[in-house]
Amino acid sequence: MTPNLIRQAAVVLSNLLEFNSPADAKLSEFFRNNRDMGTKDRAFVAESVYGVLRRLRFLSTVTANEEGDPDDARKLILAWLLRVQGKSIRELESVLNEQQKEWAHVIKAKSTDNLPLAVQADVRDWLWDKLVAQYGEAEALTIARSMHEQASLDLRVNTIKGNRDDVMAKFIAENTSGETNISKTPYSPLGLRMASRLNISKHVLFTEGKIEVQDEGSQLLSYLVAPKRGMMVADLCAGAGGKTLAMGALMRNTGRLYAFDVSEKRLHSLGQRLKRSGLSNLNAQSISSENDPKLKRLNGKFDRVLVDAPCSGLGTLRRNPDLKWRQTPQDVAELNVKQANILARAARLTKEGGRLIYATCSLLRDENESIAESFLAAHPDFKLLNAAEILRQQQIDLDTGDYLKLLPHLHQTDGFFAAVFEKQSASKPTAEVEPAEVIAAEVEKVTETEVAVAPKAKKAATTKKEAKPKAEKVAKPKVAKPKAVKA
């Protein structure tokens, strides 16, 4: 650690505290513009700025002793080192100037007795009130504090190309320290958990498509969909396709799997992952919205429809701590409208006897149970299935009731919610459902954008060349004063 390294971290943090775009995107841009930075220095910058974001309200409290200080970002990093990492002033003396040493003594001596619970939880007041209303004060504080920790690195083994025991054995054989740095995930039959974070993207198991980075909770959602061989399955909000690829593997590369999303950029990322996966049953389509006309021909065709809905992401605060400062009650209210609309549209894609799965990575009842209950009230042709029973049928012992509800402090995963609905058969006889091959032929008649292709093709097709983002200039050493954290 050097004075210059602390200065660089403060420059990045000051930029992140504007909260005008995702923290991970800004951090990645900084590293692209500073390619000569060493691995250890990169790790310090990333860990320190994310550490401050996780504990921002608490750290703002212990540093709030002067007004108009132009070095607030640097002071926040110093407070993180002293009050969160447990560093002593003596350990840091060599990298601090005289003024910073004065700060250090004030920060170290600052009393934190009787802090408001929302400050201890490190969330805004509105979010704290919602968590307390749902879980009670004690559990709300436990949940919030569990988000102060860094998430584990979870991997999913791609069963099209390998099995968990063999992959685990290879990682163990590579470990020369003698310590066990990998274990099987407790719930997902295909998951592995790394004790330390590695650059998996360059590992041979990753480049060969035998593993994917995927939180265990996300893996469990794919099992909750329970796709089977030969089925027609749709992922209506596929994004970069982590769950899509997991479902394709569970289908053993049979049937027809459709990935829909409004973002061509995310689907392009799915195309890159598809090449490694070995799957050939996946068809990715760009749509303008849930009401895109190209979906009309598919009404009533799907055995399974997954809606991994756009949400606040408040279950992923271990990975994305900036979300708890960026999201607002108004954002959640707008998301609720979008969630209800997408779920209602997905219901029309589901065939009789088929299942519709609604999922979020949110902790809030507003985005979870409330949406599920409203959907059932408006759609009497659907019934709620017991999530625990569906998992039990696949030898997964995890009982959270009718809904799947995962919490970091209980399950060591991101926070997830999911509900499974089954579409009831009509009382009158219905026409025989067309086989997947006939349906696939119908789909090809629709004018559509092919965003990802089967791995046998030479290149993943896109409608237009992806524009490379312009790199912003690196900020000057002077650190701007960050915005104050409001309750």
VEXDREN-2710 file (C-alpha; in Angstrom, 1 decimal):
% VEXDREN-2710
k/r/px/py/pz
1/MET/0.0/0.0/0.0
2/THR/1.3/3.4/-1.0
3/PRO/0.0/7.0/-0.7
4/ASN/-0.5/7.0/-4.5
5/LEU/-2.5/3.8/-4.3
6/ILE/-4.8/5.3/-1.7
7/ARG/-5.2/8.4/-3.9
8/GLN/-6.1/6.3/-6.9
9/ALA/-8.7/4.4/-4.9
10/ALA/-10.1/7.7/-3.7
11/VAL/-10.4/9.0/-7.3
12/VAL/-12.4/5.9/-8.2
13/LEU/-14.6/6.1/-5.1
14/SER/-15.4/9.7/-5.6
15/ASN/-16.6/8.8/-9.1
16/LEU/-18.7/5.9/-7.9
17/LEU/-20.3/8.1/-5.2
18/GLU/-22.0/10.1/-7.9
19/PHE/-24.4/7.0/-8.2
20/ASN/-25.2/7.8/-11.9
21/SER/-24.3/4.4/-13.3
22/PRO/-23.4/0.9/-12.0
23/ALA/-20.3/0.7/-9.8
24/ASP/-19.0/-2.4/-11.6
25/ALA/-19.1/-0.7/-15.0
26/LYS/-17.2/2.4/-13.7
27/LEU/-14.6/0.2/-12.0
28/SER/-14.0/-1.9/-15.1
29/GLU/-13.6/1.3/-17.1
30/PHE/-11.0/2.6/-14.6
31/PHE/-9.0/-0.7/-14.9
32/ARG/-9.2/-0.6/-18.8
33/ASN/-7.7/2.9/-18.6
34/ASN/-5.0/1.8/-16.2
35/ARG/-3.8/-1.5/-17.7
36/ASP/-0.3/-1.1/-16.3
37/MET/-1.7/-1.4/-12.7
38/GLY/-0.5/-4.6/-11.0
39/THR/-2.8/-7.4/-9.8
40/LYS/-2.4/-6.6/-6.1
41/ASP/-3.0/-2.9/-6.7
42/ARG/-6.2/-3.7/-8.6
43/ALA/-7.3/-5.9/-5.8
44/PHE/-6.8/-3.1/-3.2
45/VAL/-8.7/-0.6/-5.3
46/ALA/-11.6/-2.9/-5.9
47/GLU/-11.8/-4.2/-2.3
48/SER/-11.5/-0.7/-0.8
49/VAL/-14.1/1.0/-2.9
50/TYR/-16.6/-1.9/-2.6
51/GLY/-15.8/-2.1/1.1
52/VAL/-16.8/1.6/1.5
53/LEU/-20.0/1.1/-0.5
54/ARG/-21.0/-1.8/1.7
55/ARG/-20.6/0.3/4.9
56/LEU/-21.1/3.8/3.5
57/ARG/-23.7/5.1/6.0
58/PHE/-21.7/3.9/9.0
59/LEU/-18.4/5.2/7.6
60/SER/-20.0/8.6/6.7
61/THR/-21.1/8.8/10.3
62/VAL/-17.6/8.2/11.8
63/THR/-16.0/10.6/9.4
64/ALA/-18.6/13.4/9.7
65/ASN/-16.7/15.8/11.9
66/GLU/-15.6/18.5/9.4
67/GLU/-17.5/20.5/6.8
68/GLY/-16.4/21.3/3.3
69/ASP/-13.5/18.8/3.4
70/PRO/-12.3/18.2/-0.2
71/ASP/-10.8/14.8/0.7
72/ASP/-13.9/13.0/1.9
73/ALA/-13.4/10.0/-0.4
74/ARG/-9.9/9.5/0.9
75/LYS/-11.1/9.9/4.5
76/LEU/-13.8/7.2/3.8
77/ILE/-11.2/4.8/2.6
78/LEU/-9.1/5.5/5.7
79/ALA/-12.1/4.9/7.9
80/TRP/-12.7/1.6/6.1
81/LEU/-9.2/0.5/6.8
82/LEU/-9.3/1.5/10.5
83/ARG/-12.9/0.7/11.5
84/VAL/-13.9/-2.2/9.2
85/GLN/-10.6/-3.9/8.3
86/GLY/-9.2/-3.4/11.9
87/LYS/-5.9/-1.7/10.8
88/SER/-4.0/0.2/13.5
89/ILE/-2.8/3.7/13.0
90/ARG/0.8/2.5/13.4
91/GLU/0.3/0.1/10.4
92/LEU/-0.8/3.0/8.2
93/GLU/1.6/5.7/9.4
94/SER/4.0/5.2/6.5
95/VAL/1.4/6.1/3.9
96/LEU/-0.3/9.0/5.7
97/ASN/0.6/12.6/5.7
98/GLU/0.3/14.7/8.9
99/GLN/-3.3/15.8/8.2
100/GLN/-4.4/12.2/7.4
101/LYS/-2.8/11.1/10.7
102/GLU/-5.0/13.6/12.5
103/TRP/-8.0/12.2/10.7
104/ALA/-7.0/8.7/11.7
105/HIS/-6.9/9.5/15.4
106/VAL/-10.3/11.2/15.2
107/ILE/-11.9/8.3/13.2
108/LYS/-10.4/5.7/15.5
109/ALA/-11.7/7.5/18.6
110/LYS/-15.2/8.2/17.3
111/SER/-17.9/6.5/19.4
112/THR/-20.5/4.5/17.6
113/ASP/-22.6/3.6/20.6
114/ASN/-26.3/4.0/20.2
115/LEU/-26.2/4.4/16.4
116/PRO/-29.7/4.2/14.8
117/LEU/-30.4/0.7/13.6
118/ALA/-30.6/1.9/9.9
119/VAL/-27.1/3.2/10.3
120/GLN/-25.9/-0.1/11.8
121/ALA/-27.7/-1.9/8.9
122/ASP/-26.0/0.4/6.4
123/VAL/-29.2/1.0/4.4
124/ARG/-31.4/4.0/3.7
125/ASP/-34.3/4.6/6.0
126/TRP/-37.0/3.6/3.5
127/LEU/-35.4/0.3/2.9
128/TRP/-34.8/-0.3/6.6
129/ASP/-38.5/0.3/7.2
130/LYS/-39.6/-2.2/4.6
131/LEU/-37.2/-4.9/5.9
132/VAL/-38.4/-4.4/9.5
133/ALA/-42.1/-4.6/8.3
134/GLN/-41.3/-7.9/6.6
135/TYR/-38.9/-9.6/8.9
136/GLY/-39.0/-7.9/12.2
137/GLU/-36.2/-5.7/13.7
138/ALA/-33.8/-8.5/14.7
139/GLU/-33.8/-10.5/11.5
140/ALA/-33.8/-7.4/9.4
141/LEU/-30.6/-6.3/11.0
142/THR/-29.1/-9.8/10.5
143/ILE/-30.1/-9.8/6.8
144/ALA/-28.6/-6.3/6.3
145/ARG/-25.4/-7.2/8.1
146/SER/-25.0/-10.4/6.0
147/MET/-24.9/-8.1/3.0
148/HIS/-21.8/-6.4/4.4
149/GLU/-19.7/-9.5/3.5
150/GLN/-18.2/-10.3/0.1
151/ALA/-20.1/-13.0/-1.9
152/SER/-18.5/-16.3/-2.5
153/LEU/-17.4/-17.4/-6.0
154/ASP/-19.8/-20.1/-7.0
155/LEU/-19.4/-22.2/-10.2
156/ARG/-21.9/-24.4/-12.1
157/VAL/-20.5/-27.5/-13.7
158/ASN/-21.8/-27.9/-17.3
159/THR/-23.0/-31.5/-17.5
160/ILE/-22.9/-31.4/-21.3
161/LYS/-19.1/-31.4/-21.0
162/GLY/-18.2/-32.7/-17.6
163/ASN/-19.3/-33.8/-14.1
164/ARG/-18.9/-32.1/-10.7
165/ASP/-16.5/-34.7/-9.1
166/ASP/-14.1/-34.6/-12.0
167/VAL/-14.0/-30.8/-12.1
168/MET/-13.6/-30.6/-8.3
169/ALA/-10.7/-33.1/-8.5
170/LYS/-8.9/-31.0/-11.1
171/PHE/-9.2/-27.9/-8.9
172/ILE/-7.9/-29.8/-5.9
173/ALA/-5.0/-31.2/-7.9
174/GLU/-4.0/-27.7/-9.0
175/ASN/-3.9/-26.4/-5.4
176/THR/-0.3/-26.6/-4.2
177/SER/-0.9/-24.9/-0.8
178/GLY/-2.4/-28.0/0.8
179/GLU/-5.5/-26.1/1.9
180/THR/-9.0/-27.0/0.7
181/ASN/-10.0/-24.1/-1.4
182/ILE/-13.1/-25.6/-3.0
183/SER/-16.2/-27.4/-1.8
184/LYS/-19.6/-28.6/-3.2
185/THR/-22.5/-26.3/-2.8
186/PRO/-24.9/-27.5/-0.1
187/TYR/-28.1/-27.4/-2.3
188/SER/-27.3/-27.3/-6.0
189/PRO/-26.2/-30.7/-7.3
190/LEU/-24.0/-29.0/-9.9
191/GLY/-22.4/-26.2/-7.8
192/LEU/-18.9/-25.7/-6.5
193/ARG/-17.9/-22.9/-4.1
194/MET/-14.4/-21.4/-4.1
195/ALA/-12.9/-20.2/-0.8
196/SER/-10.8/-17.6/-2.6
197/ARG/-11.6/-15.6/-5.7
198/LEU/-9.7/-16.6/-8.8
199/ASN/-9.6/-15.2/-12.4
200/ILE/-11.8/-18.0/-13.7
201/SER/-12.2/-16.5/-17.1
202/LYS/-8.8/-17.6/-18.2
203/HIS/-8.9/-21.1/-16.6
204/VAL/-8.9/-24.0/-19.0
205/LEU/-12.1/-25.4/-17.5
206/PHE/-13.9/-22.2/-18.2
207/THR/-12.5/-21.7/-21.8
208/GLU/-13.5/-25.3/-22.5
209/GLY/-17.0/-24.7/-21.3
210/LYS/-17.0/-27.1/-18.4
211/ILE/-17.8/-24.5/-15.8
212/GLU/-19.7/-21.2/-15.6
213/VAL/-19.7/-18.6/-12.9
214/GLN/-23.2/-18.7/-11.3
215/ASP/-24.5/-18.1/-7.8
216/GLU/-25.9/-21.2/-6.2
217/GLY/-29.3/-19.5/-5.8
218/SER/-29.4/-18.8/-9.5
219/GLN/-28.6/-22.5/-10.2
220/LEU/-31.5/-23.5/-8.0
221/LEU/-33.9/-21.4/-10.0
222/SER/-33.1/-23.5/-13.0
223/TYR/-34.0/-26.6/-11.1
224/LEU/-37.2/-25.0/-10.0
225/VAL/-38.2/-24.6/-13.6
226/ALA/-37.6/-28.4/-13.9
227/PRO/-37.2/-28.5/-17.7
228/LYS/-37.2/-32.0/-19.1
229/ARG/-36.0/-33.7/-22.3
230/GLY/-37.9/-32.7/-25.4
231/MET/-39.8/-29.8/-23.8
232/MET/-40.5/-26.3/-25.2
233/VAL/-39.0/-23.9/-22.8
234/ALA/-38.8/-20.1/-22.8
235/ASP/-36.7/-17.7/-20.8
236/LEU/-38.5/-14.4/-21.3
237/CYS/-36.0/-12.1/-19.6
238/ALA/-32.8/-14.1/-20.4
239/GLY/-30.2/-11.4/-20.0
240/ALA/-26.7/-12.8/-20.5
241/GLY/-28.2/-16.3/-20.2
242/GLY/-26.8/-17.9/-17.0
243/LYS/-30.1/-19.6/-16.2
244/THR/-30.9/-20.3/-19.9
245/LEU/-27.7/-22.3/-20.3
246/ALA/-28.3/-24.1/-17.0
247/MET/-31.8/-25.1/-18.3
248/GLY/-30.4/-26.3/-21.6
249/ALA/-28.0/-28.6/-19.8
250/LEU/-30.9/-30.0/-17.6
251/MET/-32.8/-30.7/-20.9
252/ARG/-29.7/-32.7/-22.0
253/ASN/-29.5/-30.6/-25.2
254/THR/-32.9/-31.8/-26.5
255/GLY/-36.2/-30.0/-27.1
256/ARG/-36.4/-26.3/-28.0
257/LEU/-35.1/-23.6/-25.7
258/TYR/-35.9/-19.9/-26.5
259/ALA/-34.1/-17.0/-24.9
260/PHE/-35.8/-13.6/-25.2
261/ASP/-34.5/-10.2/-24.1
262/VAL/-34.9/-6.5/-25.0
263/SER/-31.1/-6.0/-24.9
264/GLU/-29.1/-7.1/-27.9
265/LYS/-25.9/-6.4/-25.9
266/ARG/-26.9/-8.9/-23.2
267/LEU/-27.9/-11.5/-25.8
268/HIS/-24.6/-11.0/-27.6
269/SER/-22.9/-12.0/-24.3
270/LEU/-25.2/-15.1/-24.2
271/GLY/-23.9/-15.9/-27.7
272/GLN/-20.3/-15.9/-26.5
273/ARG/-21.2/-18.2/-23.6
274/LEU/-23.3/-20.5/-25.9
275/LYS/-20.2/-21.2/-28.0
276/ARG/-18.4/-22.6/-25.0
277/SER/-21.5/-24.5/-23.7
278/GLY/-21.8/-27.2/-26.3
279/LEU/-25.6/-26.6/-26.5
280/SER/-27.4/-26.8/-29.8
281/ASN/-31.0/-26.5/-28.7
282/LEU/-31.0/-22.8/-28.0
283/ASN/-32.6/-20.0/-30.1
284/ALA/-32.0/-16.4/-28.8
285/GLN/-34.3/-13.7/-30.0
286/SER/-34.2/-9.9/-29.4
287/ILE/-37.6/-8.4/-28.7
288/SER/-38.8/-4.8/-28.3
289/SER/-40.9/-5.6/-25.2
290/GLU/-43.1/-8.3/-23.7
291/ASN/-45.7/-7.3/-26.3
292/ASP/-43.4/-7.8/-29.3
293/PRO/-45.6/-9.2/-32.2
294/LYS/-43.1/-12.1/-32.8
295/LEU/-44.2/-13.7/-29.5
296/LYS/-47.9/-14.0/-30.7
297/ARG/-47.3/-17.2/-32.7
298/LEU/-45.9/-18.8/-29.6
299/ASN/-49.0/-18.3/-27.4
300/GLY/-49.9/-21.5/-25.6
301/LYS/-46.9/-23.4/-26.9
302/PHE/-44.5/-23.6/-24.0
303/ASP/-44.2/-26.3/-21.3
304/ARG/-42.1/-24.0/-19.2
305/VAL/-41.8/-20.2/-19.1
306/LEU/-39.3/-18.5/-16.8
307/VAL/-39.8/-14.9/-16.0
308/ASP/-36.6/-13.7/-14.2
309/ALA/-38.1/-10.3/-13.9
310/PRO/-36.4/-6.9/-13.9
311/CYS/-36.1/-6.0/-10.3
312/SER/-34.4/-3.8/-7.7
313/GLY/-31.5/-6.3/-7.3
314/LEU/-31.6/-5.7/-3.5
315/GLY/-30.9/-9.4/-2.9
316/THR/-27.5/-9.0/-4.6
317/LEU/-26.0/-6.3/-2.3
318/ARG/-23.0/-8.4/-1.5
319/ARG/-22.0/-8.1/-5.1
320/ASN/-23.7/-4.8/-6.0
321/PRO/-23.6/-2.7/-2.9
322/ASP/-24.2/0.5/-4.8
323/LEU/-27.8/-0.6/-5.5
324/LYS/-28.9/0.2/-1.9
325/TRP/-27.9/3.8/-2.4
326/ARG/-29.1/4.1/-6.0
327/GLN/-32.6/2.5/-5.7
328/THR/-35.6/4.5/-4.5
329/PRO/-39.2/3.7/-3.5
330/GLN/-40.2/5.3/-6.9
331/ASP/-37.9/2.9/-8.7
332/VAL/-39.5/-0.1/-7.0
333/ALA/-43.0/1.2/-7.7
334/GLU/-42.2/1.5/-11.4
335/LEU/-40.6/-2.0/-11.4
336/ASN/-43.8/-3.4/-9.9
337/VAL/-45.8/-2.3/-12.9
338/LYS/-43.3/-3.8/-15.3
339/GLN/-43.1/-7.1/-13.3
340/ALA/-46.9/-7.5/-13.4
341/ASN/-47.1/-6.8/-17.1
342/ILE/-44.4/-9.2/-18.1
343/LEU/-45.8/-12.0/-15.9
344/ALA/-49.3/-11.5/-17.4
345/ARG/-47.8/-11.7/-20.9
346/ALA/-45.9/-14.8/-20.1
347/ALA/-49.1/-16.4/-18.9
348/ARG/-50.3/-16.4/-22.5
349/LEU/-47.2/-18.2/-23.7
350/THR/-47.8/-21.1/-21.3
351/LYS/-49.7/-24.1/-22.5
352/GLU/-52.4/-25.9/-20.5
353/GLY/-50.6/-28.1/-18.0
354/GLY/-47.5/-26.1/-18.4
355/ARG/-45.7/-24.1/-15.7
356/LEU/-44.9/-20.4/-15.4
357/ILE/-42.1/-19.5/-13.0
358/TYR/-41.7/-16.0/-11.6
359/ALA/-38.4/-15.0/-10.1
360/THR/-36.5/-12.0/-8.7
361/CYS/-33.3/-11.3/-6.9
362/SER/-35.1/-8.9/-4.5
363/LEU/-35.7/-9.1/-0.8
364/LEU/-38.9/-7.0/-1.0
365/ARG/-42.4/-8.3/-0.6
366/ASP/-43.6/-5.6/-3.0
367/GLU/-41.6/-7.3/-5.8
368/ASN/-42.2/-10.9/-4.7
369/GLU/-45.2/-12.2/-2.8
370/SER/-47.4/-9.2/-3.7
371/ILE/-46.8/-9.7/-7.4
372/ALA/-47.5/-13.5/-7.1
373/GLU/-50.7/-13.0/-5.2
374/SER/-52.0/-10.3/-7.6
375/PHE/-51.2/-12.6/-10.5
376/LEU/-53.2/-15.5/-9.0
377/ALA/-56.1/-13.2/-8.2
378/ALA/-56.2/-12.0/-11.8
379/HIS/-55.6/-15.5/-13.4
380/PRO/-57.9/-18.1/-11.9
381/ASP/-56.7/-20.6/-14.6
382/PHE/-53.3/-20.8/-12.8
383/LYS/-52.6/-22.4/-9.4
384/LEU/-49.6/-22.1/-7.2
385/LEU/-47.3/-25.2/-6.8
386/ASN/-45.2/-26.0/-3.8
387/ALA/-41.6/-25.0/-4.6
388/ALA/-40.1/-27.3/-1.9
389/GLU/-41.9/-30.3/-3.4
390/ILE/-40.6/-29.5/-6.9
391/LEU/-37.0/-29.4/-5.6
392/ARG/-37.6/-32.5/-3.5
393/GLN/-38.5/-34.4/-6.6
394/GLN/-35.0/-33.7/-7.9
395/GLN/-33.4/-34.8/-4.6
396/ILE/-32.8/-31.2/-3.4
397/ASP/-33.7/-30.9/0.3
398/LEU/-34.6/-27.2/0.7
399/ASP/-37.9/-26.3/2.2
400/THR/-38.8/-22.6/2.3
401/GLY/-42.5/-23.2/1.8
402/ASP/-44.8/-22.7/-1.2
403/TYR/-42.3/-20.1/-2.5
404/LEU/-38.6/-20.4/-2.9
405/LYS/-37.1/-17.7/-0.6
406/LEU/-33.3/-17.6/-0.3
407/LEU/-31.4/-15.3/2.1
408/PRO/-27.7/-14.8/2.4
409/HIS/-27.5/-15.3/6.2
410/LEU/-29.5/-18.6/5.9
411/HIS/-28.4/-20.1/2.6
412/GLN/-25.1/-18.4/1.8
413/THR/-26.6/-17.3/-1.6
414/ASP/-27.8/-14.1/-3.0
415/GLY/-31.3/-13.2/-2.0
416/PHE/-33.8/-14.8/-4.4
417/PHE/-37.6/-15.3/-4.6
418/ALA/-39.5/-17.6/-6.9
419/ALA/-43.1/-18.8/-7.4
420/VAL/-44.2/-21.6/-9.7
421/PHE/-47.7/-21.5/-11.3
422/GLU/-49.3/-24.3/-13.3
423/LYS/-51.9/-23.5/-16.0
424/GLN/-55.0/-25.6/-15.5
425/SER/-56.6/-27.5/-18.4
426/ALA/-59.8/-26.2/-19.8
427/SER/-63.0/-28.2/-19.0
428/LYS/-63.6/-28.8/-22.7
429/PRO/-61.4/-31.0/-24.9
430/THR/-58.5/-29.1/-26.5
431/ALA/-56.7/-29.6/-29.8
432/GLU/-53.6/-31.8/-29.6
433/VAL/-50.5/-29.7/-29.0
434/GLU/-48.1/-29.6/-32.0
435/PRO/-44.7/-31.2/-31.6
436/ALA/-41.7/-29.0/-31.0
437/GLU/-40.4/-29.5/-34.6
438/VAL/-43.7/-28.1/-36.1
439/ILE/-43.7/-25.2/-33.7
440/ALA/-40.1/-24.4/-34.5
441/ALA/-41.0/-24.2/-38.2
442/GLU/-43.8/-21.7/-37.3
443/VAL/-41.4/-19.6/-35.4
444/GLU/-39.0/-19.3/-38.3
445/LYS/-41.8/-17.7/-40.4
446/VAL/-41.8/-14.7/-38.1
447/THR/-39.5/-11.8/-39.0
448/GLU/-37.0/-11.9/-36.2
449/THR/-33.5/-10.9/-35.1
450/GLU/-31.2/-13.9/-34.6
451/VAL/-28.8/-12.8/-31.9
452/ALA/-27.1/-16.0/-30.8
453/VAL/-26.5/-19.1/-32.9
454/ALA/-25.8/-22.8/-32.3
455/PRO/-22.1/-23.5/-31.5
456/LYS/-21.5/-25.3/-34.8
457/ALA/-21.8/-22.0/-36.7
458/LYS/-18.6/-20.0/-37.2
459/LYS/-19.8/-16.8/-35.7
460/ALA/-22.7/-15.5/-33.5
461/ALA/-24.8/-13.3/-35.8
462/THR/-25.9/-9.9/-34.7
463/THR/-28.1/-7.3/-36.3
464/LYS/-25.5/-4.6/-36.1
465/LYS/-21.9/-4.4/-35.1
466/GLU/-21.5/-3.8/-31.4
467/ALA/-20.1/-0.3/-30.8
468/LYS/-17.2/-0.2/-28.5
469/PRO/-17.8/2.1/-25.6
470/LYS/-15.6/5.2/-25.6
471/ALA/-13.1/5.1/-22.8
472/GLU/-13.3/8.1/-20.5
473/LYS/-10.2/10.0/-19.5
474/VAL/-8.7/9.0/-16.1
475/ALA/-9.7/11.6/-13.5
476/LYS/-7.0/13.9/-12.2
477/PRO/-5.5/13.2/-8.9
478/LYS/-7.5/15.8/-7.1
479/VAL/-10.4/14.0/-5.4
480/ALA/-13.9/15.5/-5.7
481/LYS/-16.1/15.8/-2.7
482/PRO/-18.7/12.9/-2.9
483/LYS/-22.4/13.4/-2.4
484/ALA/-23.6/13.1/1.1
485/VAL/-25.5/9.9/2.0
486/LYS/-29.0/10.8/2.8
487/ALA/-31.2/8.7/5.0
END
